[in-house]
Amino acid sequence: MSERNPLILIVEDDAEMARLNARFLKRQGYDVAAVNTAAEARAFFHIQMPGLFVLDIDLPDGDGFALCEEFRRDTTAPVIFLTGKTDTKDKVMGLRTGGDYYLTKPFDRDELLAVVQSLFRREEHSQKKIAEVSVIERGPLTLKLQESKAFVNGIDAELTHKEFAVLLVLIQNEDKELPYQTIYESVWGTAMYNDSSALRKQISRLKKKLDEENTDSFAILNEHGKGYTFTTK
């Protein structure tokens, strides 16, 4: 199983159809699990996060619409409704509850495969976009937002949560002088009042960890009594 083909969960009350669809998709190189009830789907979901769902609507203990809404609270993985319901209102409901595609029975398995491949391509592209906006680079300095980590020349600067938060606020306002209170309120979430010592200590430790004095690529400047500025040289 390649990283391009995450796990597919089929939720289908017709056990034979579930078995045939699972076998077909497995032959295309996908990992597939199949369950027959909403309860089984919920139990599976809590153990392992599927990369794509194929949901029937009429289930013995519920319906696929409600199940899709539940899953949407915790995942953006694509959802294909595969059902015998052909009414337009059901198709609209499927899309409104978070579905990505509505395929009616009887169906061509080649169409199912094409939809699965298309949705996985879309998801892969989306994840790449997320990764791109989750990384900020300024010369030798790299911030990985999802990990809350900063690297200098590829080496982890081992910033604390607050040090990282201070750096991020400064970089997001590059070349702008940010007043002490603005930085403090953004990071601490409360008013600074007249004591800027906590912020000064964070900045001092931050500059040491980034080895800011010995680089000619960036600087954290301070105008006494006013604020701090992050700038690239």
N, C-alpha and C positions, 0 to 999 in steps of 0.2 A: 504493500500500500504506500503510495507516494504522498508527500505533503500536499500535493495539488488536489488530492481526492480525500477529503475528510469523511468521517463516518456519516452514513445516511440512515435515518430511522424511519421505517415504514410503519404507519399505524393504520391497520386495515382489519375490519371485522371478518372478512372472508379469508380464512386461513390459507386456502389453496391459492388464491390470487396473491396474497402476501408472499407466499413461498415462491411463486413463479416470478414475481417482480424482483424479489431479492436475488434469486438465482440469476436472472437476466443482468441486473446491475453488477453483481459480483463478477460475472464474466467480462464485464467492461473494465474491471480493475478496481472497483470500489469496495470498501468495507461497508457491509450492510447488516443492520439488525431489524427484525420484524416483530411487532407485538400486535395483539388483537383487541385491546381495550384501552380506554383512557387511563384507567388506574395503572396498567402496566407501562403505559407511555410516561406517566408522571414518575413512577418508580425508576424507570430507566434514565430519565432526564436528570434526576437527582444524583445518579451515580456517574454518568458520563454525558458530556455535552456533545450532541450531534452537530455536524457541520451543515446538515440539510435535513428537512422533514418532508415526508410524503404522507399527507393526512387524508384519511377518509372523513366524511362528515357524519354519517350515521354510525355511531358506535353503540355497543350494548349498554354502556354505562355513562353515556354523555354524547357530546357532539364535537366535531373537529373545530368548529368556530370558537367555542369556549376554550378548547385546548390550545388553539393558536394564540388567543389573547393571553392565556396564562404564560406560555412560553415567551411571548414578546416582552414580558416584564424583565426577563433575564438574558435574552439573546436576540441578536439581529440575524441569525442564521436564516437562509432562505426557506420558505415554506411553499410547497406545491400541494394544492388540493386536488385529490384524485377521487372522483365521486360519480355516482350515477345521477346526481341532481343536475338537471339541465336548465332549470328556470333562471332567468336573468337576475332575479332578486337574490338567488343563492350565490351567483357569481359576484354580485356587488357586495354581499355580506362577507364573502371570502376575502375580498380585497380590503374591505374596511376593517376586518379583524386582524390584518397584518399579513395576509397571504401575498405571495409574489406571482403565482401563476395558478390558473384554474383549468384542469384537464378533466374532461368528462368521459365516462365509460359508455360504450366500448372505446378503446383508444389504441393507437399504434405505439408499440413499445419504442420504436425508433424516435417518435416524437417525445416520449418521456425522456429518453436518453439525451436528445438534443436540448431539452429544457434544463435538465440536470447540468449538462456541460456548460450551458450559457450562464446559469445562475452561479455556478462555481467560478467561472471566469470573472463575472461581475464582482463577486465577493473578494476574489483575489486582488482585483484592481482597487477595490475600496480599501482593503487592508493596507495595500502599498501606499495609498494616499494618506491614510491615517499615520502610517509609520513616518512618512515624509514630514508631516506637520508636527510630529512628536519629537523631532530632533532639531536642535538649533546649533549652528556652527558659527563661531567667530574666531577665525585663525586657528590657533592650536587648541582653542576651547570648544568643547562639545557638551551640550546639555541634552540628556535623554529624559524627556518629560514624564513618560510613563513610569520610569524607574526612579525619578527624582534624584538623578546622579549627574555629576559634572566630571568631565575628563579633560586633563591637560596633556596634550601630546599622547593621547591614548591611555593615560594612567589615571585611575580613579582618584579624584581629589578628596574623597571620603568626607563630603560635606554633611553636616547635620541637616535635618529637615528645614529648620529656620534659615540656616546659611544658604541652602539651595533656594528657598523661597525669596530671600533678599536678592540673590543674584538674578533670579528669573525676572523679578520686578524691574531691576535695573536694565537688564538686556532688552526686555520688552519695550522699554522707553529709552532706547539707545540715543545718546547725544542730547538727551533732555536732562536738565537739572531737576531732580526730584526732591522736594522739601522733605526734611526728616519725618514730619508727621504723616506725609503721604505714604512713604515706605512703611512706616511703623503700622499704620492702620491697615495696609494691604496684607502685611505678614501676620501681625498679632491679632487683627480683627477687633481692635479697640483703640480708643483715643490715647495718644502718647502723653498728653498734658505737657509738662515742662521738663520731663526727664528723658533725655536722648541717650543716656549712658548704655542702655541695653542694646540699642541699635549700633552705637559706636563699637561696642565689643564684638557684635556679630560681624560688622564690616572688617574690623581688624583681623579677626580669625579667618574670615573669608579671603582676604588679600594674601595672608600667609599661606594658606592651603593652595591657592592658585598660583603662588610664587609670582605675584603681580609685579613686584619690584624688579624682577630679572627678565621680564619679557618686554619686547618692543612692539607687540602686536595689539595689546589692549591695556586699558587702565581704568581704575575706579577713582575718579577725582572727587575732591571734597572742597567745597567753598565754605569756610568756617561760618557757622551760624545760619547757613542757608540749606544746603542739601548735598546730595551725591549724584554723580554722573558717570555712567558707563560709556566708554568710547573706544573705538578701534583706532589704532595709529596707522 
